[in-house]
Amino acid sequence: MNPILVVDDNEQILEILSKYIAAEGWPMLAARSGEEALALYDAASPSIILLDIMLPGIDGLEVCRRIRSMSSVPILMITAKDEDADRILGLDIGADDYIVKPFSPGEVMARIRAVLRRIPAPKEQETLVVGNLTIHLPSLSVTLDGHKLGLTRRETELLWTLASAPGRVFTRDNLLTLVWGYEHIGNYRAVDSHIKRLRHKLDAYPHESFQIATVWGTGYKFERTLP
């Protein structure tokens, strides 16, 4: 799934929620201002947004209003105990739920799970477009900046797996299971060599909107580049 975007200028809250969200196996992005939240929303298409009302710059209500004007992504507002009016306004402009500070991380995770359960399962996707990259999985066709890339089946499936979940860190075992199958678990050299060849083919053409990043000691992720 795409990342969960948490928008709060309180570093302690971001740190605590990042640990709980990671424990559920979900990727997370953090924004500390309204402007940063809107930029990350555009770049990463998050699955759900946890949005504090009190933010430096553009406040959470305006962020909610702007995102809701172009998307139905679930938004959970984070409010202080005495912000009843703002809480009501947040629901009126399209927030799906609200969480009152101080809150327990367990409650937040329960709210996230409840919202995600209500989202219909997406139809199977055949074409993925990221900036100037287009992947058509049934035909194993990949074009970048208008040029068709000569990728192998494994390279195409590997690129599709990474690009389908921008921001998520895939371990080598994750990728071996998803692309090669369980019988190849532990064959890390295969993953590394395929990533190296894939990067080489992608680097033949400009692709400022994304990169395949190495997460040292863990694996790889498909990273959207902010405009």
N, C-alpha and C positions, 0 to 999 in steps of 0.2 A: 504494500500500500504506500501511497505518497506520505510525506512527512506530516507529523502533527506540528502545527505552528503555535508556539506559546509566546504571547506578547505581554511583557511585564518588565518594568524597570527595576524590580527588586531582584538582585543577584541571588539572594538566598532562596527565593521561591523558584527561580529558574534552575538552580542547582538541584534542589530537592525533586522537582518534577522531572528533570532529565533522568535521574536515577530510576524513578518509578516507571517512566515511559520506556526506558531502555530495557528494564526488567521484563516488560511485556513483549519485547521484541520489535517495538515500533521505532522508526526513525523520528528525530525531532529537530526542529529549527527554532532558534530563539531570536526574538526581536525586542529591543529595549525602547523603541519609540514608535509612534504612529507611522512616520515616514518609512522606517526600516520594515515595519510590518507589511506595508503596501508593496514595497519592492520585493520582499521575499514571497509574498502571495503571487505576484506576477511571475517570478522566476521558478517557483517550485510547485505550484498548484497543490497546496496542502489538502489532506483528507478531512481535517477538522482544525478549527482555530480556537484556542483559549485566549481571550482578549480582555485585558484589564482596562477599566474605564479611565483611570487616572494615569495618563502618559505624558511625557514631555512632548512638546510640539503638537501634532494632530492628536486629539484625544480619542479614546476607544470608541465612543459613540459615532464620531465622524468616520473612523476606520470601518466600523460595522456598516454604516450607511453606504459608503463607497463600494465596499465589497459586495454587499447585498444587491446593489444596483446592477451587478453584472454576473452574479454567481449565487447558487443555492448551497454552497459549501456550509456545513454545520458550524455555527459560531456559539461558543459558550462564553458569556460575559462573566468577568470576575469583578465583584463589587465589594465595597466596604459595608459594614453593618448598617450605617446610617444613610445609605444612598438609595432609599426606597424610590424616590422620583426618577433617578437615573436608571434604576433597575427596570422600572415600568417602561420608561422611554426606550431602553435597549430592546425589550421584547416587542414594543410597537414598531420599531424600525427593522425588525427581522432577526434578532437573536433567537436561537433555539432554546436556550436555557441559561441559567445564571448560577454562579457559585459565590457564596458569601464568605469574605475573609473575617476571621481566620478560619481556614478549612483544613481538613485532614487530607493528605495525599491519597489515601485509600478511597475517600469519597470522590475525589476528582477522577480517579481511574474508573470508578464505577459509573460515573456520569458519562465519561468518554465511551466506555463499552456499550452503555445503553443507547447512546446516539448512533454509534456505528452499527448496532444491530438493526436500527430502523432504516438504514440506507440500503436500497435495493442492490442486489448483486449486479455488477455491470455485465453487459453482454460481452461475449468473447471478442476481443479486439484483434483485427487483422492488420491494421496499418498504424504505425506509431510515427508521429512527426515531432521533432525537437529542433527548433530553429531551422537550419538548412539541411537537416538530416531527416531522411524518410526511410522507414523500414517496413517492407511488406512481407510479413512472415510466410504466408502460404507459398509465395513464389521465391522465397529466399532472396529477394531483391532489395538492395540497399543503395540509395543515392545520397551523395553529399555535395552540396553546392552545385547541383545539376549534373554531377558526374556519377556514373554507375560504378560502384566499387566491386572488385572481384573477390568477394569474401567466400570462404568455405561455409558449409552448413554449420559446423561448430562455431565458427567466428560469428556468423549471423545470429545464431541462437544465444550465444554469449552476450553479444551486444544488445539483443532484444531484452534478455533477462535483466541486465544492468539498467538499461534505459527505461524499462517499465516501472522502476521504483527509484526515481532520483533521490539522492540523499541517503538511501539505505546502504549500510555497510554489509557486503556479502563476504563471509569467510570463504576460504578456498573449498572447504567441505560443502558449504551451501551451494557453490557453483558446480562442484562435481556432481552433487546430487541432482540439481535442477537441469543441468545441461548434458552431463555424461551418464548419470545413473549411479545407483548405490554401489555397484560393483567396482567403481573407480575411486571410492573414498580413500584418501591418503595420497593420491597421485598428484601432489601439488605442482610438480614440474609441468604437467600438462596445462594446468591453468595459467601458470606464469608465462609459458612459451606462447600460448594462444593470445594472452593479453598483449604481449610484446608485439606480435605480428599484427594484431588488430590496431593497436596504436599507430604502428608504422603506416598502415594503409589509410587510416583516418588523417594522419598528419600530411598526406599528400595534397590535401585541400583545406581551405580555411574553415574553422569551426569554433568561432569565438563564443558560441552560446553554450558549450558544454566541454567537459573533459572526463576521461576515465582516470580517477585519482587512486593512488595507492594509499592504503591505511596501514602503516608499518606495523608488522607483527600480527596483523589480522586478516586483511584481504583487500578488496577493491570496492569502489562505489562510483556511480555515474553522477557527476557533479554539474548542476546547472550553473552557468556563469551569469552573475547579475549584469543587467545592461549598464 
